[in-house]
Amino acid sequence: MASLIVFIYLFIVYLLPCTTWVRLVGALPAVVVLLFSWFGPPEERLAATGKAVLVTGCDTGIGNALARYLDKLGYRVFAGCLFADGKGALELKRQCSDKLVVLQMDVTDEKQVTGAAAQVQKILQAKRENLWGVVNNAAVNGLGELEWISLDTFKSVTDVNLWGNIRVIQAFLPFIRRCKGRVVNMSSISGRMSFPCNSAYCLTKYAIEAMSDSLRHEMYKWDVKVILVEPGNFAGATDFFKKENIENILQGVWNKMSDSLKEEYGKEYFDFVLRSMCSWSGQGSSDLQPVLTAVEEALTVINPKERYIAAPFAVQYLLYVLFVLPTSWIDFFFTFMSGKSNLPPRASKSPIDPAPTSTPPSPISSPAPSTPDENDNVISLNGNAAANGNIEK
């Protein structure tokens, strides 16, 4: 953020009605600050000795990579997995040091979370170590337009992404407070800017941002740092946006939609959305190093930032610009992605009923009005997020 402020300052200096020499003199302090921030001495780091870190959602993707990374840094890693005997957990046990401990932890299950907390406490007491950090990473995705997906899907996504985070924080925060440690919540750029066909996921990430801000204020008195990490598009390194997963999720949504809704949107528009979402699978970065580095800084820097945008350098500054643009500009951009031309044509209907004619009534009684289709008045249930192929990070 400091670099962005310097760039804005330089731009203002450039616009000033003055000579070139005055502009150069005015810009010199900003350039010095910028170079110092980039190439100055690194901040002092805290050692990993005697410290443990809990990471949730370690079955695949970011969580799995983060557990390996922190293990190499020397932390005792408690890797929370949805399936403690699954492929991802077994690979962690085989490839990491003996200090890594796999925990069975479904963050939607209160008993599993409290059981994991008791297991962590027992190990920490035996090893005389402290739980220095909690990294809330477990999350699922829910794709589709808001009108397409059921309330059950919204609830299941929220249960993992929001309530799951809160369950873990409440269970492990006492350990963190005792050693004045760190809470690292994995948010997303979707917690700063919403995207179409992703409302279920975006709303949980906005909630994580708000919850983390409140918790950070509450933890000041305990000298506990609460940090947000906001990854960009890493579709190439996680299962979130694998093409087959997107197809399975959206096809499940389409199959559960009511006939009337399918008719109004049309298969052509649905296929357009499916192609658009699948295009993400080939656009994201496959290098998770920006995310790993951001979490490392959050855990080791004496005075960490409140937020880390985890993305390549150029993407970070593009996102900073997008975050401050007027909402109308962002909306204008998304109109090009709306796919309006793919909607089926609609026959125009007059809102005014035709005037009654003087034709005498027929002796044959007219049929009774048809009963409205129940699909016109109810929300179509399309199952929960897991049933539609969603998986943890």
Order of alpha helices (4+ residues) and beta strands (2+ residues): alpha-alpha-beta-alpha-beta-alpha-beta-alpha-beta-alpha-alpha-beta-alpha-beta-alpha-alpha-alpha-alpha-beta-alpha-alpha
